[in-house]
Amino acid sequence: MSLNRCMLALSRVTVQHRFTLRTVPATTGVHKWTIPVQSQENGLCGVFQRRSISSGSSPRPPDTSLFVPVSRKTEMAEDGSVGLELSQPLEKGELLKVLNKFYKRKEMQKLAADQGLDARLFHQAFISFRKHVLETNALSADLHIVLHDICCGAGHVDDIYPYFMRHAKQIFPMLDCMDDLRKISDLRVPANWYPEARAIQRKLIFHAGPTNSGKTYHAIQRYLAAKSGVYCGPLKLLAHEIFEKTNDAGVPCDLVTGEERTFVDPEGRQSGHVACTIEMCSVTTPYEVAVIDEIQMIRDPSRGWAWTRALLGLCADEIHVCGEPAAINFIKELMYTTGEEVEVHNYERLTPFSILNHAVESLDNLKPGDCIVCFSKNDIYSISRQIELKGKECAVIYGSLPPGTKLAQAKKFNDPEDPCKVLVATDAIGMGLNLSIKRIIFNSLVKPVVNEKGEKEMATISTSQALQIAGRAGRFSSIFKEGEVTTMHRDDLPVLKEILSRTVDPIETAGLHPTAEQIEMFAYHLPDASLANLLDIFVSFSQVDGLYFVCNIDDFKFLADMIQHIPLNLRARYVFCTAPINKKQPFLCTSFLKFARQFSRDEPLTFDWVCRHVSWPLAMPKNIKDLVHLEAVHDVLDLYLWLSYRFMDMFPDANLVREVQKELDTIIQEGVRSITRLIRASEPHAVGGTLPGSPNPQSRTTSSRPRGGKALSQKSPSGFGGANSSLSSKLVQDGLLTPQLLEQLQREWATKLSKDAAPASKTSTGSKTQNNKTNMKKKKK
């Protein structure tokens, strides 16, 4: 065995021994493996074995395609002339033959693999090494002499190996710190990241039940009775609702979201209770009671890490978890790793809802209390326009509307004195809004989703999503004590029944996300890597237990690539990239870029600067395009407020910006209130596929509309390109054109072709008659 192999084997043994004996911080006084052993004593051998095997298994090899070689300047070595004086000049033709012979040596490739150079890295390193040897004016003395000896037959080609590895480690610096990188990215025991929580014995109560079962109500009652407490919700609307309810109950409560801090104490002292969005909860502040709402979102591909962090890290004597029954077994298993018991309270739905045996089929059949659920903003525009053409008013709610506008539209719909009796909304109504809905009507069962690879695709809604939306019908606190659920189209109804009849898939994994501290340690070892590349390498090296997965970081990398050319320190760059931004909004992305550039110049972003950037004051929207722009401006102001709490000195005018945002919210509310007028104004332009719907497009044949899982494979009628047509399918999948509008265009196109064909046939018939007369004359002559 070579010396290199011996050294590597010895280093591996040392690392394994050091890792096994590693302990958590001294404040806990507990060894790393104490808790799993305790679980085994409690009869939880399966859990112990699962985690032991996972933790002790050999690490998976990293994806070396992510390793970007560091550029190395070709310079003259300090002792370059010495090698030339002690030997002779190197003939490049002969040198090239020697280098290529070294490259083909299997023994060298195997030895390099033991040092972390797989076939891909070995090839890249050799190309760089060969270029270095052939193009450098004067090589180092030792390398020059070795190469000269090999060319003269006095040395062996294998003698090049040490110099090749030295060069490889210069262009791939991670080769010298592979073990350190693996330790930093070891995510197998995330419970040990929170020593304060591990130092206390917490009690967990799981409130399990469907929507409208009172599970959150019971958790909040305990929260109100406690001396101190924290509520962690998935939405700003939910945090704001608990904030108001708590203060109305006579319990002082603060509000903390990414963009807002509200302290009820006039002097700004913190209250004993706080309502916050889950990403903003503190894992170092002690509380008597903590409430974690919608725990099933712990498996969310993008945000699941926030629920994992709250569940494992909150320092509270009691933690009340609310969510779907499908999460019970998983939460129990997760808590076995911390040695904490879970007490389960099950709840039944307070008001029943039933699935109707008939679809609505026409907007003429709408009733007061109906809510049409769409999964596309263009569908909302189209349907609300058609409802208005029938002389009815409707409220509109979709995800990109500001919270104030959503609440205003909900209030309008709930008001029994208001003539608005119908709601058109996206699945944004599934959480955070109290709505008085009698009947939920699914306009479609297909929505755009992001798969595990980060790709956008159309998919049938899951049972969990369908139940969350359907459960909004017949709420306990509304005037409708029984709910109904159906579809707009007849062929969707059996699909909906089949979806709702399934059991919800059990939750099996929880999300994790690398912290800023972990990325900083990675950057210390890889100083020349970009932030996006650091994240990729981190995920490639990361080791997770079978209970966890690493959340999707595509949005983070998108922002990191956008500002890579801007000079920022790593911590500031990381914070900027965690900003909640919709990357589909060009104006918002442009603003993000300008914010980062201004920040890098150390120039504060003042109120006047922001007003100039967004062209404030803004006028009332005249069409849908104007309304969409106002929504983007509102998001830009949200971004400013979000950054102002991370960099207060660079974003100093948060209060002034918040006042402007309130005015803008009022303008958007007025625009949404007259949304059908804006749609009419947009008709001649047909901006972004926002076309008005023809009267009653629901009366089309059922065979021509995609349904459920067949939405992508079903072909459209001929005449305007089928589903396999690149343009039409891309427009539908990107949400720029809905299936309804596509079919309307197909009908209009077919009508136009038939009209164009009629004059052509008459002209053809006339020409044939004239030709026949001419031929008869010729025969007579």
Secondary structure, DSSP 8 states (H G I E B T S, - for coil): --HHHHHHHHHHHHHHHHHHT-B--TTT--BTTHHHHHHHHTT-HHHHHHHHHHHHS------GGG-----------TTHHHHHHHS----HHHHHHHHHHHHH-HHHHHHHHHTT--HHHHHHHHHHHHHHHHH-SS--HHHHHHHHHHHTTSS-GGGGHHHHHHHHHHH-GGGGGHHHHHHHTEES-GGGG-HHHHTS--EEEEEE--TTSSHHHHHHHHHHHSSSEEEEESSHHHHHHHHHHHHHTT--EEEE-SS-EE-SSTT----SEEEEEGGG--SSSEEEEEEE--GGGGG-TTTHHHHHHHHHH-EEEEEEEEE-GGGHHHHHHHHHTTT--EEEEE---SS-EEE-SS---SGGG--TTEEEE-SSHHHHHHHHHHHHHTT--EEEE-TTS-HHHHHHHHHHHH-TTSS--EEEE-GGGGSS----BSEEEES-SEEEEE-TTS-EEEEE--HHHHHHHHTTBT-TTSS-SSEEEEESSGGGHHHHHHHHHS-------EEE---HHHHHHHHHH-TTS-HHHHHHHHHHH-EE-TTEEE---HHHHHHHHHTTTS---HHHHHHHHTS---TT-HHHHHHHHHHHHHHHTT----HHHHHHHHTSS----SSHHHHHHHHHHHHHHHHHHHHHTT-TTTS--HHHHHHHHHHHHHHHHHHHHTHHHHHHHHTTTTGGG-----S-GGGS-GGGS--GGGTTTS---TTS--TTSHHHHHHHHTTSS-HHHHHHHHHHHHHHHHHHHHHHHHHHHHHHHHHHHHHHHHHH-
